[in-house]
Amino acid sequence: MRPTVRRLITGLCVLLVAATAPPTAATARTVTTGAADRQAGGGWHIDLTSEKSDQRNIAHRAGGITVDDARTRTPSEPRNSFAVYTSPGRSLGRQATAFTVRQQAEVPAGTRVLTEVRGSGHPGTWTEWRTTGRGGKVRLPEAVSVLQVRLTLLGHRDGRGGPSVSDLVVHADAEQPAPSLTAAGAAGATAVTYRLFATREGLVGHTTANGHVIQPRDHFVALPSRRMLASNGGQEYRVRLCYKGRCETAPVWDVGPWNTRDDYWNPPATREMWRDLPQGVPEAQAAYQNGYNGGLDEFGRRVANPAGIDVADGTFWDGLGMTGNDWVDVTFQPTDGGGTTSVTAWAEANVRSCASTGCTALSKVYANQSYPANCWKTGQTVTAEGYTSDKWVELPLNAGGVGYVSAIYLKGDATGGVTRQC
C-alpha cells in the first residue's frame, strides 16, 4: 500500500491514537490512595516502598529508606553520596495550594534531606518544584489536584551514617484563594527567551541530580536550580536552545552550573535566591561580569565563567553544532508534560541523533508500531516511494535523551500527527 492510501485510511485514526497515547514519565505514576498510602489525621502517609515510585540509589532498611551505594554522587553535590525518591502522583480529590510535609528522619551531622513538592492542576502540566520551609510548610504557585513529593538524600562521602527517612506524612492545608498562573508557576505561562553563556557538561558515566547516568553524546541540559529538574527520562521541564541557526529542545536532567538555587528565569519576587538581580540574569553571570557577591557563587567558589546553563554532549555537538563554550539563545517553555503525543510508523526506519540521515542511528521504529513523540522540526529532505519530506519528529528514547525519525515514515499528515514544533 502506497503512503497516500495509508495516510487517507489512517488520517481519521490519528486523533484516536493521540487521545489514547501512553502518559509521559511524569504522569504515568499518578495513583489514588493504596493500602500502604494510608490516611493520617486529615493527611496521608506516603508509601516509601511503593513499586510505582521513582527510586534511584535508594536502599530499604529497618522500615525506612537511605542511601544505597555511598560512591554515587552528582556533579552539583560532589562531596556527598546521593539518592533520590519521588513518590507517585496522588490525586487529592479537590484543589489546594498549601501543604505541610512532616517526616520522621535521622539526619546525622554533615548530611541532608531535601524535601520538595510539586503539583498538577491540569492533565499533563506540573508546577515547578518547591522546597518545604519551616515546619514543613510549602505553598505552590497555583491550585493543584495532584501532588508529588521528592526526597533527595545527601550522605557522607565515605558512607558513614547517611540520612534515613522512615515516615512521610502530607496534609493539604485549609483552602486559600489560588494565585493566578504566572512565570513563577509552571516555569512560565508563556515562553521567554534569554541570551545565556552555555558550557559543555561532559562527565560521561556520572549521575545527574535526577538519577540519570550520563551516556556518550547524551541530550539534556542542566539549570542551576532544582525547581525545573525533570524526572529521570522525563520531558516535563524543557528548554529550547538555538545557536547559529541550529536549534534543539532538551529536557532538564541535572542541576548546575555553579549554583543550585538560582532560578533566574523567575521574577525577582519569587526567585529562590539573588532577588536583587534582574530576571533572566544568572548569578554566575553577574558575579563574573560585575563582581556580584564578591565574584563568588553560593558555595563561595570564585566564578570562572558566566555560565547559566550546562549542555550535554549530544545536544552540544550534534544538536547545536557547538565546538566550544559560547552564548546561546535559550527559550524557557511552559511546562506541559513534555507535549508528548503518539505516532505510528508505516515502515521500519532509523531514529537518528539529529534530523539528517548522516547522523548516528540510535534506535528504530517498526511498521504499525506506535511511539511517544515530543515535537517536529525541519531537517534533511528525505524521499521514500516517490514522496519527499523535510519534517523530522523528535522521539524520547528508552535509554534517555531524544532521537529523530523522518516523518515520511510515519502515518498521518506531513508531521505524523504531531502538532508541536520543536
Disulfide bonds with the S-S distance in Angstrom:
Cys242-Cys247 2.08
Cys354-Cys359 1.67
Cys375-Cys422 1.92
